[in-house]
Amino acid sequence: MNDLAQKTCKPCEGGVDPLDRAAAQKMMTELAGNWRLSDDASAISAEFRFPEFYRTMAFINAVAWVANQQDHHPDIRFGYNYADITFTTHAIGGLSENDFICAARVDALMAG
């Protein structure tokens, strides 16, 4: 698990600026997975593939557990053998460190 995945999300109720593109791109280098920065630098997302539905659902449940532990929840789309995970901090309309912490924790699920 990398240093980012060792951190804990801090509550964010707004009142702070989202990360700018340069800061977001720098934090992207700390992620091990196939995360992509959105065109407007307001979200990060990744697609994960699995051999069958059971493993997809096991992954979704693990992501839900991480999200609840960190109180920072992604948007998730999934089907038989894939899951699309997107993180953004809705309260600030863009990215915060919390998004990268949770993405790193999702990467750790795949590494484990």
Order of alpha helices (4+ residues) and beta strands (2+ residues): alpha-alpha-beta-beta-alpha-beta-beta-alpha
